[in-house]
Amino acid sequence: MANINLLPWREERRQELKQAFLVVLGIVAAIGFALVVLADMAVNSAIDGQNARNQYLEKQIGELELQVKEIRELEKKKQELLDRMKVIQELQGNRPIIVRIFDEMVRSLPDGVFYQSLSRSNDAIKLQGIAESNNRISSLMRRVDKSEWFDDPNLTAVTANPIFGEQASEFTMSFNISTPSVIDEGEE
């Protein structure tokens, strides 16, 4: 028993351990590679999922923006219609006022005074006329001043015009319309 050589057995054992180590190393490397691939696939899947959600959200946002645009257009049309309705209501409400203004102009017109032209700008009326005398113009001014429908009579020009008579004068006058606060219901 003196000559037993253990070297080949040790060498074989080292080879076996080395092979086992390499196999384990290969298995660990394969598992590591598989984990990396799985992790990459999971991350790519998550990215694809997020991109799909982003696209869905962008699509929904686009649809909502179209709806918001339509709503704004509808609100604009609604406001235009409301404005038109308001104008129509004002015109309907003011319709009898112009008749009363003309009626009041006739009532305040003294004998011997004639209107040649009449213009209205908002609530201001400017008229040109001819009077048989300056007294008739003064009478017109007093009547306009007493009227509930007119304010601030202002005589801007008076010129003699003998074509219509010896004392005849052309005049230019302006006054404002003032709607009475309480309109007598019996007059309507």
VENNORKA-V995288 format. One record per residue. RES is the residue in one small letter. PSI is psi in whole degrees, 0 to 359 (none if undefined). Layout:
# VENNORKA-V995288
res=RES psi=PSI
res=RES psi=PSI
This chain:
# VENNORKA-V995288
res=m psi=10
res=a psi=331
res=n psi=71
res=i psi=124
res=n psi=115
res=l psi=358
res=l psi=313
res=p psi=325
res=w psi=318
res=r psi=319
res=e psi=317
res=e psi=319
res=r psi=317
res=r psi=319
res=q psi=317
res=e psi=316
res=l psi=320
res=k psi=318
res=q psi=318
res=a psi=319
res=f psi=316
res=l psi=323
res=v psi=313
res=v psi=318
res=l psi=318
res=g psi=318
res=i psi=315
res=v psi=318
res=a psi=319
res=a psi=317
res=i psi=317
res=g psi=316
res=f psi=318
res=a psi=319
res=l psi=319
res=v psi=316
res=v psi=317
res=l psi=318
res=a psi=318
res=d psi=317
res=m psi=319
res=a psi=316
res=v psi=315
res=n psi=322
res=s psi=318
res=a psi=319
res=i psi=315
res=d psi=318
res=g psi=316
res=q psi=320
res=n psi=320
res=a psi=317
res=r psi=318
res=n psi=316
res=q psi=318
res=y psi=315
res=l psi=319
res=e psi=320
res=k psi=315
res=q psi=321
res=i psi=318
res=g psi=317
res=e psi=319
res=l psi=321
res=e psi=321
res=l psi=318
res=q psi=320
res=v psi=319
res=k psi=316
res=e psi=319
res=i psi=318
res=r psi=318
res=e psi=319
res=l psi=320
res=e psi=322
res=k psi=315
res=k psi=321
res=k psi=315
res=q psi=320
res=e psi=317
res=l psi=318
res=l psi=319
res=d psi=317
res=r psi=317
res=m psi=320
res=k psi=317
res=v psi=316
res=i psi=317
res=q psi=320
res=e psi=318
res=l psi=318
res=q psi=320
res=g psi=327
res=n psi=355
res=r psi=311
res=p psi=342
res=i psi=317
res=i psi=325
res=v psi=317
res=r psi=325
res=i psi=313
res=f psi=320
res=d psi=317
res=e psi=326
res=m psi=321
res=v psi=319
res=r psi=326
res=s psi=355
res=l psi=113
res=p psi=163
res=d psi=144
res=g psi=8
res=v psi=136
res=f psi=137
res=y psi=134
res=q psi=320
res=s psi=154
res=l psi=134
res=s psi=148
res=r psi=135
res=s psi=107
res=n psi=246
res=d psi=13
res=a psi=134
res=i psi=133
res=k psi=130
res=l psi=153
res=q psi=141
res=g psi=182
res=i psi=137
res=a psi=146
res=e psi=332
res=s psi=168
res=n psi=333
res=n psi=324
res=r psi=323
res=i psi=318
res=s psi=320
res=s psi=318
res=l psi=316
res=m psi=316
res=r psi=318
res=r psi=320
res=v psi=320
res=d psi=326
res=k psi=341
res=s psi=141
res=e psi=340
res=w psi=348
res=f psi=149
res=d psi=160
res=d psi=59
res=p psi=140
res=n psi=117
res=l psi=116
res=t psi=332
res=a psi=140
res=v psi=124
res=t psi=142
res=a psi=142
res=n psi=90
res=p psi=352
res=i psi=325
res=f psi=2
res=g psi=168
res=e psi=317
res=q psi=8
res=a psi=145
res=s psi=144
res=e psi=145
res=f psi=157
res=t psi=131
res=m psi=150
res=s psi=152
res=f psi=167
res=n psi=152
res=i psi=131
res=s psi=111
res=t psi=128
res=p psi=145
res=s psi=324
res=v psi=114
res=i psi=130
res=d psi=121
res=e psi=332
res=g psi=335
res=e psi=337
res=e psi=none
